[in-house]
Amino acid sequence: MLFFNPLDWYWIVGGSGSHIIPPDTEPTGDETRRFASGRNQYVPVDDATFVAWRDTASAMVGYDPSTRIDTETNLAAVLEPYGITPNFGG
């Protein structure tokens, strides 16, 4: 079972809808990078730490569990209660 950990999670910013992409559906958001709350910065999708997290999580749930969120402003609002002020410039 995979548990959401806001201190070590990945987000696709600019995305809409469920993080599970139905077949024959175009994903939304920037698929080239993820915002990593554990490092408080964007990382490319080929980042070794992200790939290891994604592969481990995918083995548990059957898909990439990165969460799609529509804006950086909304992501900041999600992370603020956990004491994270996102560094979107990095």
PyMOL CGO cylinders between C-alpha atoms (Angstrom):
from pymol import cmd
from pymol.cgo import CYLINDER

trace = [
    CYLINDER, 0.00, 0.00, 0.00, 1.27, 3.45, -0.88, 0.3, 1, 1, 1, 1, 1, 1,
    CYLINDER, 1.27, 3.45, -0.88, 0.73, 6.29, 1.57, 0.3, 1, 1, 1, 1, 1, 1,
    CYLINDER, 0.73, 6.29, 1.57, 0.79, 9.97, 0.64, 0.3, 1, 1, 1, 1, 1, 1,
    CYLINDER, 0.79, 9.97, 0.64, 3.77, 11.68, 2.24, 0.3, 1, 1, 1, 1, 1, 1,
    CYLINDER, 3.77, 11.68, 2.24, 3.65, 15.44, 1.58, 0.3, 1, 1, 1, 1, 1, 1,
    CYLINDER, 3.65, 15.44, 1.58, 7.28, 15.74, 2.69, 0.3, 1, 1, 1, 1, 1, 1,
    CYLINDER, 7.28, 15.74, 2.69, 8.41, 13.35, -0.07, 0.3, 1, 1, 1, 1, 1, 1,
    CYLINDER, 8.41, 13.35, -0.07, 6.01, 13.50, -3.01, 0.3, 1, 1, 1, 1, 1, 1,
    CYLINDER, 6.01, 13.50, -3.01, 6.02, 14.50, -6.66, 0.3, 1, 1, 1, 1, 1, 1,
    CYLINDER, 6.02, 14.50, -6.66, 3.60, 16.73, -8.54, 0.3, 1, 1, 1, 1, 1, 1,
    CYLINDER, 3.60, 16.73, -8.54, 2.91, 17.41, -12.21, 0.3, 1, 1, 1, 1, 1, 1,
    CYLINDER, 2.91, 17.41, -12.21, 2.11, 21.11, -12.28, 0.3, 1, 1, 1, 1, 1, 1,
    CYLINDER, 2.11, 21.11, -12.28, -0.39, 22.37, -14.82, 0.3, 1, 1, 1, 1, 1, 1,
    CYLINDER, -0.39, 22.37, -14.82, -2.23, 19.06, -14.76, 0.3, 1, 1, 1, 1, 1, 1,
    CYLINDER, -2.23, 19.06, -14.76, -5.92, 18.53, -14.44, 0.3, 1, 1, 1, 1, 1, 1,
    CYLINDER, -5.92, 18.53, -14.44, -8.03, 15.59, -13.51, 0.3, 1, 1, 1, 1, 1, 1,
    CYLINDER, -8.03, 15.59, -13.51, -7.07, 12.34, -11.89, 0.3, 1, 1, 1, 1, 1, 1,
    CYLINDER, -7.07, 12.34, -11.89, -3.43, 11.31, -11.67, 0.3, 1, 1, 1, 1, 1, 1,
    CYLINDER, -3.43, 11.31, -11.67, -4.50, 8.02, -13.24, 0.3, 1, 1, 1, 1, 1, 1,
    CYLINDER, -4.50, 8.02, -13.24, -4.61, 8.66, -16.98, 0.3, 1, 1, 1, 1, 1, 1,
    CYLINDER, -4.61, 8.66, -16.98, -7.29, 6.59, -18.72, 0.3, 1, 1, 1, 1, 1, 1,
    CYLINDER, -7.29, 6.59, -18.72, -6.24, 4.83, -21.93, 0.3, 1, 1, 1, 1, 1, 1,
    CYLINDER, -6.24, 4.83, -21.93, -6.43, 6.97, -25.09, 0.3, 1, 1, 1, 1, 1, 1,
    CYLINDER, -6.43, 6.97, -25.09, -6.43, 10.17, -23.03, 0.3, 1, 1, 1, 1, 1, 1,
    CYLINDER, -6.43, 10.17, -23.03, -3.85, 12.90, -23.40, 0.3, 1, 1, 1, 1, 1, 1,
    CYLINDER, -3.85, 12.90, -23.40, -2.27, 13.85, -20.09, 0.3, 1, 1, 1, 1, 1, 1,
    CYLINDER, -2.27, 13.85, -20.09, -2.22, 17.48, -19.06, 0.3, 1, 1, 1, 1, 1, 1,
    CYLINDER, -2.22, 17.48, -19.06, 0.56, 19.37, -17.34, 0.3, 1, 1, 1, 1, 1, 1,
    CYLINDER, 0.56, 19.37, -17.34, 4.30, 19.52, -17.78, 0.3, 1, 1, 1, 1, 1, 1,
    CYLINDER, 4.30, 19.52, -17.78, 5.31, 15.89, -18.25, 0.3, 1, 1, 1, 1, 1, 1,
    CYLINDER, 5.31, 15.89, -18.25, 9.03, 16.75, -18.54, 0.3, 1, 1, 1, 1, 1, 1,
    CYLINDER, 9.03, 16.75, -18.54, 9.50, 17.46, -14.84, 0.3, 1, 1, 1, 1, 1, 1,
    CYLINDER, 9.50, 17.46, -14.84, 8.02, 16.94, -11.38, 0.3, 1, 1, 1, 1, 1, 1,
    CYLINDER, 8.02, 16.94, -11.38, 7.97, 19.20, -8.36, 0.3, 1, 1, 1, 1, 1, 1,
    CYLINDER, 7.97, 19.20, -8.36, 9.73, 17.26, -5.59, 0.3, 1, 1, 1, 1, 1, 1,
    CYLINDER, 9.73, 17.26, -5.59, 8.53, 18.35, -2.15, 0.3, 1, 1, 1, 1, 1, 1,
    CYLINDER, 8.53, 18.35, -2.15, 11.40, 16.49, -0.46, 0.3, 1, 1, 1, 1, 1, 1,
    CYLINDER, 11.40, 16.49, -0.46, 13.93, 18.63, -2.32, 0.3, 1, 1, 1, 1, 1, 1,
    CYLINDER, 13.93, 18.63, -2.32, 11.69, 21.69, -2.73, 0.3, 1, 1, 1, 1, 1, 1,
    CYLINDER, 11.69, 21.69, -2.73, 12.42, 22.06, -6.44, 0.3, 1, 1, 1, 1, 1, 1,
    CYLINDER, 12.42, 22.06, -6.44, 11.54, 20.80, -9.89, 0.3, 1, 1, 1, 1, 1, 1,
    CYLINDER, 11.54, 20.80, -9.89, 13.41, 17.73, -11.08, 0.3, 1, 1, 1, 1, 1, 1,
    CYLINDER, 13.41, 17.73, -11.08, 13.51, 16.21, -14.59, 0.3, 1, 1, 1, 1, 1, 1,
    CYLINDER, 13.51, 16.21, -14.59, 11.62, 12.96, -15.14, 0.3, 1, 1, 1, 1, 1, 1,
    CYLINDER, 11.62, 12.96, -15.14, 14.91, 11.12, -15.61, 0.3, 1, 1, 1, 1, 1, 1,
    CYLINDER, 14.91, 11.12, -15.61, 16.18, 12.21, -12.16, 0.3, 1, 1, 1, 1, 1, 1,
    CYLINDER, 16.18, 12.21, -12.16, 17.49, 9.06, -10.45, 0.3, 1, 1, 1, 1, 1, 1,
    CYLINDER, 17.49, 9.06, -10.45, 15.73, 9.71, -7.13, 0.3, 1, 1, 1, 1, 1, 1,
    CYLINDER, 15.73, 9.71, -7.13, 12.40, 10.38, -8.85, 0.3, 1, 1, 1, 1, 1, 1,
    CYLINDER, 12.40, 10.38, -8.85, 12.77, 7.29, -11.07, 0.3, 1, 1, 1, 1, 1, 1,
    CYLINDER, 12.77, 7.29, -11.07, 13.47, 5.08, -8.03, 0.3, 1, 1, 1, 1, 1, 1,
    CYLINDER, 13.47, 5.08, -8.03, 10.44, 6.55, -6.17, 0.3, 1, 1, 1, 1, 1, 1,
    CYLINDER, 10.44, 6.55, -6.17, 8.19, 6.18, -9.22, 0.3, 1, 1, 1, 1, 1, 1,
    CYLINDER, 8.19, 6.18, -9.22, 9.28, 2.61, -9.94, 0.3, 1, 1, 1, 1, 1, 1,
    CYLINDER, 9.28, 2.61, -9.94, 8.83, 1.51, -6.32, 0.3, 1, 1, 1, 1, 1, 1,
    CYLINDER, 8.83, 1.51, -6.32, 5.43, 3.21, -6.06, 0.3, 1, 1, 1, 1, 1, 1,
    CYLINDER, 5.43, 3.21, -6.06, 4.32, 1.92, -9.48, 0.3, 1, 1, 1, 1, 1, 1,
    CYLINDER, 4.32, 1.92, -9.48, 5.11, -1.62, -8.39, 0.3, 1, 1, 1, 1, 1, 1,
    CYLINDER, 5.11, -1.62, -8.39, 2.72, -1.14, -5.46, 0.3, 1, 1, 1, 1, 1, 1,
    CYLINDER, 2.72, -1.14, -5.46, -0.18, 0.61, -7.19, 0.3, 1, 1, 1, 1, 1, 1,
    CYLINDER, -0.18, 0.61, -7.19, 0.28, -0.08, -10.89, 0.3, 1, 1, 1, 1, 1, 1,
    CYLINDER, 0.28, -0.08, -10.89, 0.82, 3.48, -12.15, 0.3, 1, 1, 1, 1, 1, 1,
    CYLINDER, 0.82, 3.48, -12.15, 2.97, 6.57, -11.63, 0.3, 1, 1, 1, 1, 1, 1,
    CYLINDER, 2.97, 6.57, -11.63, 1.37, 8.15, -8.54, 0.3, 1, 1, 1, 1, 1, 1,
    CYLINDER, 1.37, 8.15, -8.54, 2.67, 11.67, -9.22, 0.3, 1, 1, 1, 1, 1, 1,
    CYLINDER, 2.67, 11.67, -9.22, -0.21, 13.99, -8.43, 0.3, 1, 1, 1, 1, 1, 1,
    CYLINDER, -0.21, 13.99, -8.43, -1.51, 16.38, -11.08, 0.3, 1, 1, 1, 1, 1, 1,
    CYLINDER, -1.51, 16.38, -11.08, -2.27, 19.88, -9.84, 0.3, 1, 1, 1, 1, 1, 1,
    CYLINDER, -2.27, 19.88, -9.84, -3.43, 22.82, -11.88, 0.3, 1, 1, 1, 1, 1, 1,
    CYLINDER, -3.43, 22.82, -11.88, -1.20, 25.68, -10.66, 0.3, 1, 1, 1, 1, 1, 1,
    CYLINDER, -1.20, 25.68, -10.66, 1.88, 26.43, -8.60, 0.3, 1, 1, 1, 1, 1, 1,
    CYLINDER, 1.88, 26.43, -8.60, -0.33, 28.63, -6.40, 0.3, 1, 1, 1, 1, 1, 1,
    CYLINDER, -0.33, 28.63, -6.40, -2.55, 25.67, -5.54, 0.3, 1, 1, 1, 1, 1, 1,
    CYLINDER, -2.55, 25.67, -5.54, 0.46, 23.43, -4.93, 0.3, 1, 1, 1, 1, 1, 1,
    CYLINDER, 0.46, 23.43, -4.93, 1.86, 26.04, -2.55, 0.3, 1, 1, 1, 1, 1, 1,
    CYLINDER, 1.86, 26.04, -2.55, -1.47, 26.02, -0.69, 0.3, 1, 1, 1, 1, 1, 1,
    CYLINDER, -1.47, 26.02, -0.69, -1.32, 22.22, -0.38, 0.3, 1, 1, 1, 1, 1, 1,
    CYLINDER, -1.32, 22.22, -0.38, 2.26, 22.27, 0.95, 0.3, 1, 1, 1, 1, 1, 1,
    CYLINDER, 2.26, 22.27, 0.95, 1.95, 25.27, 3.29, 0.3, 1, 1, 1, 1, 1, 1,
    CYLINDER, 1.95, 25.27, 3.29, 0.34, 23.35, 6.21, 0.3, 1, 1, 1, 1, 1, 1,
    CYLINDER, 0.34, 23.35, 6.21, 3.38, 21.03, 6.16, 0.3, 1, 1, 1, 1, 1, 1,
    CYLINDER, 3.38, 21.03, 6.16, 5.82, 23.93, 6.54, 0.3, 1, 1, 1, 1, 1, 1,
    CYLINDER, 5.82, 23.93, 6.54, 6.97, 23.85, 2.91, 0.3, 1, 1, 1, 1, 1, 1,
    CYLINDER, 6.97, 23.85, 2.91, 7.23, 27.10, 0.98, 0.3, 1, 1, 1, 1, 1, 1,
    CYLINDER, 7.23, 27.10, 0.98, 7.90, 25.86, -2.56, 0.3, 1, 1, 1, 1, 1, 1,
    CYLINDER, 7.90, 25.86, -2.56, 10.90, 27.10, -4.50, 0.3, 1, 1, 1, 1, 1, 1,
    CYLINDER, 10.90, 27.10, -4.50, 9.43, 27.08, -7.99, 0.3, 1, 1, 1, 1, 1, 1,
    CYLINDER, 9.43, 27.08, -7.99, 12.37, 28.93, -9.48, 0.3, 1, 1, 1, 1, 1, 1,
    CYLINDER, 12.37, 28.93, -9.48, 14.81, 26.06, -8.99, 0.3, 1, 1, 1, 1, 1, 1,
]
cmd.load_cgo(trace, "trace")
